């Protein structure tokens, strides 16, 4: 129940649903009350916030400091295990395997395979439970995608009971103890994940994937025109900020190693 409530409340606090609620309240006040000034203020603030968060300079300005915490793995240090955290997924056996990995998941898996190729003899550990109503876990879907890309099954381990990052850290600790390992997850998620894993007494080596905050050249109109793509980047920054607040509330606060 707590897990469900966390997801529901956290989801409603993300930019798009939260601002839709604000704008919806403003419309109700305009139509059915005398609080016209309050309604106009809320409507204007909601529209302006939605506009700004849908612009590339604003969205990526919020996300980049989170993503830049750890650099991309460039060959050292080597590791015996590569842990790939679960993310968004579905399971449709009629689709190409990789199509079942949604949003952040596919870049995590492809980066994990790159690291596996650069660490001969290593094992890939996929984590993540089944979504409600889905017969296959996110860990198993990641494993099947890796197999389809040439990774043998005997080089793959699945941990398919953890429902969130904190539980993933606990499951990995039970399996490999304090053996150093490469921890693969989205660059924006990695700072929070490192805290969970290090608090378990583990020795994760950061290996960010799925960097999306852009600083390289773009067409001028791409920076100037609002887009759902940039709103998604703002969403990621908000999601991870809310996640860090939740860590603090639970007492899992501070930076790794503090």
N, C-alpha and C positions, 0 to 999 in steps of 0.2 A: 504493500500500500504506500509506504514512504517513497519507494522508487517511482511509482506511478505519479504520486503527487509532485515529486521533484521535477519530473519531466513535463507535467502539465503546467505547473506554475512557471517553471523556467521558460517553457515555450511561449507562454503568453507575454513574458517580459521582453522577448526579442523585438527588434525594431518594427517589423511589419505588423504583427498582431497587436502590439502595444499601441502603435500609432493609429491603427484602424479602430481600436477601442476608443482612443481619445477623440478621433474625428466623429465616430458614431455617437458618443456622448454629446459632442458639440451640436450635431444635427438634431438630436432629441431635444436639447435645450432650446434651440432655435424654433422648433416647431411647436413645442408643448409647454413652454414656460416663459416667464418674463425676464429671465436672466440672459438677455440678449448680448450684453457686453461680455459676460463670461463665455458665452457660446462662441462669439466671434473671436475672442482671444484664443480659446482652445482650438478652433478650426484653423486659424492662421498659424499657430504654433505647430500643430500637427502637420499641416501642408508643408511648411518651411522645413521642418525636421526631415520629412520624407524626401523632399527635394535634395537637401544637403547630403543625406546618407546614401542617395542614389548617384552621387557624383564621384568619379574616380579619385580625384585628389583628396577628398574628405575620407572616403571609405578606406583607401589604401594607406592614408596617413594614420588612421586608427589602427589598422591591422599590422603594418610593417614592424613597429617596435616589438610586438609579440612574436612575430615570425623570426625576427633577426636574433633571437636569444642564442641559438645554436647554429653553427655552420653545417653545410652539407658534408657528409662523410666522404673523404677523399682517399681512402686506402689504408689508413691507420687510425686507431689500433685494430688488429685482427680480433676475431671473436669466434667462439665455438657455436654460439647460439645467436639467432636473429629473431627477435620477437616482433611480430606485426600485430598491432592492435586493431580490433574490429571497428567497423564504422557502418555507414548506411548500406543496405543491401536488400535484395528480394531473391526469390528463386523461381525461375521459369525455365524448365528443362528444354523448351523449344528455342530459347535464345542462345546466342553466342555466349560462352561462359562468362566472359568479361563484362557483358551487358548487365549481369546480375549485381555488379558492384556499383553502388550509387554514390555520386558526389565525391567524398574524400577517400573512399575505400580503394578504388583502382590504383591511384598513384601510390598509395601505401604498399600495395602488393607488388607493383612493378619495381619500386625502389628496393623492397625486400629481396626480390629476385636478383637485382643487380648486386646487392651486397652478398647474397649467397654465392653468386658466380665468382666474386672477388675473395671469398673465404672458403677455399676448397675443404670439403669434409664437414662443413657446418650444417646445422639443422635449422629449418624454418619452423617457428612456433606461431601458429595462428590462434588468436583468442576471440571470444565473443559468443554469447548465448543465442538461442533462437528468438526471433521476434514473435510476438503474439500471433498465433495462427499459422506460422510458417513451419513446415516440417524439417527444414534444414537450418543449421546455425550459421551465423556470419563467419565463424571460424572455418566451418566445413566448406562454405562457398569460396572463401579465400584460398583454401587448400586446393579445391578443384580448378580454380583459375590458374594457380601455380602449376599444377599438373599439366594443364592444357598448354602451358608455355614451356614445358620441358623439364620441370623439376620432378624427380622420381618420388613416389609416395613414401619410400623408406627414409627420405630426407625431410619429411614433414611430420609435425606433431600438432594436434588440435586440442585446444582447451575450450570446450564449448559450454561451460556453465557460468562464467562471469558475465554479469549484466552491465557493469560499468567499469571505469578505469581502476577504481579502488579495488574491486573484486579481481580484476585482471592481474594487478600487482600481487595480490595474495596467492592466486593460483600459480603464477610464475615462480614465486618464492618457494612454494611447496615442491615444484618440479626440479629447479636447478640450484636452489640455495643461493650462495654468494658468488657463484661463477659469473664473471663479467659477460655481458651480452650487449649486442646492438639493439637499441629500442627504436623501432620504426613507427612513427605516427605522423599526422599532419604537423607542419612546422608551427602552426598556431596552437596546437594542442600539446606539443612537446613540453613546454615549461611546466604545465600543470601535471602532466603525466610523470615527469621526472621526480616531482615532489612525492607523489604516491609511491613510486617504486623505491626511491631512496629511503623513505620512512619505513619500508618493509625490511631494511637492512640489505637491500640488493645493490648491485653495482652496474647500473645501466650506462651504456655508452650512447650518447644522443645521436640519432640518425634521422633528421627531419626529411619529410616528403611533402609533396603537394603545396609548395610555396605558391601563393596566388597574389600577394601584394606587389604590384608592378611598379618598378622604377625605371625600367628600360623604355626605349622610345615607343610612343603610340601616336596615331593620327590625332591632330588637334581636336577634331569633333568627338573622338572617343573620350577625351578628357572633359569635354564641355557639355555633352548631352547625357541626361539621366538615363540609367540603364538598370534593369533587374540584376545584371551581373555584378555591378558595383554595390547594389543593395545587399546582395549575398555576402560580399566581402565585409560590409558593415555588420551583417548578421554574425559572421564568424568572430569578429572582434568582440561583439556584445556577448556571444555565447561563452567565450573563454573568460571574459571578465566576470560574468555571473558565476562561472565555475570556480574561479579563484575566490570569490566571495563565499561560496558554499564551502570550500576547503577551510577558509578562515573560521566560519561559523562552527564547523565540526571540530576545530582544533588542529587541523592539518594545515598550519600556516607557515609563512616564511619561505625563504628560498632553499633549494636543495643544499644540504651541507651546513646550514646554519645551526 
